[in-house]
Amino acid sequence: MGGRVTLLLMGNIPYDATEEQLIEICREVGPVVSFRLVIDRETGKPKGYGFFEYKDEETALSARRNLQGYEINGRQLRVVFAENDRL
C-alpha cells in the first residue's frame, strides 16, 4: 500500500456536494484531522474526489468500512486507502 493507514481517498463524489457536507459525513465515524476536495484548476469546480485523514488507524479502518457505498445526492461514495502521502 505504501501510504499512511490514516489517509483515505473518497471517490464518486457528486459535483454538487460541498466540502462541508463531506466533512460532516466523515465526522460520523470520528474526528477528521484534514479534508481536501480536489478542484480543477481551470474550471474551479470539484473533480469528484478528495482526501481525508483520521488521527488513528482504527478510525480510518472504520471509515473505510462504514463510508464505502454511503449515498449522497444519489451517488454511492467509494472509499479506499490513499496510495501515497500527498495531501
C-alpha positions as YAML, in Angstrom:
chain: A
units: angstrom
residues:
- id: 1
  name: MET
  ca: [0.00, 0.00, 0.00]
- id: 2
  name: GLY
  ca: [2.74, 2.50, 0.85]
- id: 3
  name: GLY
  ca: [0.51, 5.29, 2.15]
- id: 4
  name: ARG
  ca: [-0.41, 6.30, 5.65]
- id: 5
  name: VAL
  ca: [-3.04, 3.98, 7.07]
- id: 6
  name: THR
  ca: [-4.95, 7.01, 8.32]
- id: 7
  name: LEU
  ca: [-5.30, 8.70, 4.90]
- id: 8
  name: LEU
  ca: [-8.23, 7.77, 2.66]
- id: 9
  name: LEU
  ca: [-9.38, 8.65, -0.83]
- id: 10
  name: MET
  ca: [-13.08, 9.36, -1.36]
- id: 11
  name: GLY
  ca: [-14.30, 8.99, -4.93]
- id: 12
  name: ASN
  ca: [-17.55, 9.23, -6.89]
- id: 13
  name: ILE
  ca: [-18.40, 12.43, -5.01]
- id: 14
  name: PRO
  ca: [-21.37, 14.27, -6.55]
- id: 15
  name: TYR
  ca: [-20.22, 17.51, -8.17]
- id: 16
  name: ASP
  ca: [-22.82, 19.49, -6.20]
- id: 17
  name: ALA
  ca: [-21.66, 18.17, -2.80]
- id: 18
  name: THR
  ca: [-19.91, 20.74, -0.64]
- id: 19
  name: GLU
  ca: [-16.74, 20.21, 1.34]
- id: 20
  name: GLU
  ca: [-18.74, 20.94, 4.50]
- id: 21
  name: GLN
  ca: [-21.25, 18.17, 3.68]
- id: 22
  name: LEU
  ca: [-18.45, 15.70, 3.10]
- id: 23
  name: ILE
  ca: [-16.62, 16.60, 6.29]
- id: 24
  name: GLU
  ca: [-19.85, 16.09, 8.26]
- id: 25
  name: ILE
  ca: [-20.25, 12.63, 6.71]
- id: 26
  name: CYS
  ca: [-16.65, 11.76, 7.65]
- id: 27
  name: ARG
  ca: [-17.20, 13.05, 11.19]
- id: 28
  name: GLU
  ca: [-19.96, 10.46, 11.67]
- id: 29
  name: VAL
  ca: [-17.11, 7.95, 12.03]
- id: 30
  name: GLY
  ca: [-14.76, 10.09, 14.13]
- id: 31
  name: PRO
  ca: [-12.84, 13.37, 14.33]
- id: 32
  name: VAL
  ca: [-11.34, 14.39, 10.97]
- id: 33
  name: VAL
  ca: [-7.73, 15.62, 11.04]
- id: 34
  name: SER
  ca: [-7.83, 17.01, 7.48]
- id: 35
  name: PHE
  ca: [-10.00, 17.00, 4.37]
- id: 36
  name: ARG
  ca: [-9.26, 18.24, 0.86]
- id: 37
  name: LEU
  ca: [-11.72, 18.21, -2.01]
- id: 38
  name: VAL
  ca: [-9.75, 18.20, -5.28]
- id: 39
  name: ILE
  ca: [-10.66, 21.14, -7.51]
- id: 40
  name: ASP
  ca: [-9.98, 21.51, -11.25]
- id: 41
  name: ARG
  ca: [-7.59, 24.45, -11.64]
- id: 42
  name: GLU
  ca: [-9.06, 25.53, -14.97]
- id: 43
  name: THR
  ca: [-12.76, 25.37, -14.14]
- id: 44
  name: GLY
  ca: [-12.65, 25.90, -10.38]
- id: 45
  name: LYS
  ca: [-15.11, 23.01, -10.00]
- id: 46
  name: PRO
  ca: [-14.67, 19.81, -7.96]
- id: 47
  name: LYS
  ca: [-13.20, 16.80, -9.77]
- id: 48
  name: GLY
  ca: [-15.35, 14.29, -7.88]
- id: 49
  name: TYR
  ca: [-12.79, 13.03, -5.38]
- id: 50
  name: GLY
  ca: [-10.97, 14.11, -2.27]
- id: 51
  name: PHE
  ca: [-8.68, 13.03, 0.55]
- id: 52
  name: PHE
  ca: [-9.42, 12.81, 4.24]
- id: 53
  name: GLU
  ca: [-7.45, 11.75, 7.27]
- id: 54
  name: TYR
  ca: [-8.17, 10.48, 10.75]
- id: 55
  name: LYS
  ca: [-5.92, 10.52, 13.81]
- id: 56
  name: ASP
  ca: [-5.53, 6.76, 14.06]
- id: 57
  name: GLU
  ca: [-5.68, 3.58, 12.01]
- id: 58
  name: GLU
  ca: [-8.68, 2.17, 13.88]
- id: 59
  name: THR
  ca: [-10.87, 5.15, 12.96]
- id: 60
  name: ALA
  ca: [-9.63, 5.08, 9.36]
- id: 61
  name: LEU
  ca: [-10.47, 1.38, 9.08]
- id: 62
  name: SER
  ca: [-13.94, 2.08, 10.46]
- id: 63
  name: ALA
  ca: [-14.40, 4.88, 7.92]
- id: 64
  name: ARG
  ca: [-13.31, 2.63, 5.07]
- id: 65
  name: ARG
  ca: [-15.82, 0.01, 6.18]
- id: 66
  name: ASN
  ca: [-18.73, 2.33, 7.03]
- id: 67
  name: LEU
  ca: [-18.48, 5.03, 4.35]
- id: 68
  name: GLN
  ca: [-17.94, 2.69, 1.39]
- id: 69
  name: GLY
  ca: [-21.19, 2.87, -0.58]
- id: 70
  name: TYR
  ca: [-22.58, 5.75, 1.52]
- id: 71
  name: GLU
  ca: [-25.16, 7.51, -0.65]
- id: 72
  name: ILE
  ca: [-25.09, 11.27, -1.09]
- id: 73
  name: ASN
  ca: [-27.14, 13.17, -3.67]
- id: 74
  name: GLY
  ca: [-27.94, 9.93, -5.50]
- id: 75
  name: ARG
  ca: [-24.35, 8.66, -5.77]
- id: 76
  name: GLN
  ca: [-22.57, 5.98, -3.78]
- id: 77
  name: LEU
  ca: [-19.21, 7.04, -2.41]
- id: 78
  name: ARG
  ca: [-16.11, 4.93, -2.96]
- id: 79
  name: VAL
  ca: [-13.65, 4.96, -0.08]
- id: 80
  name: VAL
  ca: [-10.19, 3.39, -0.28]
- id: 81
  name: PHE
  ca: [-6.87, 3.94, 1.41]
- id: 82
  name: ALA
  ca: [-4.80, 6.56, -0.41]
- id: 83
  name: GLU
  ca: [-1.78, 5.22, -2.28]
- id: 84
  name: ASN
  ca: [0.70, 7.90, -1.20]
- id: 85
  name: ASP
  ca: [1.39, 10.53, 1.43]
- id: 86
  name: ARG
  ca: [0.44, 13.60, -0.63]
- id: 87
  name: LEU
  ca: [-2.46, 15.55, 0.79]
...
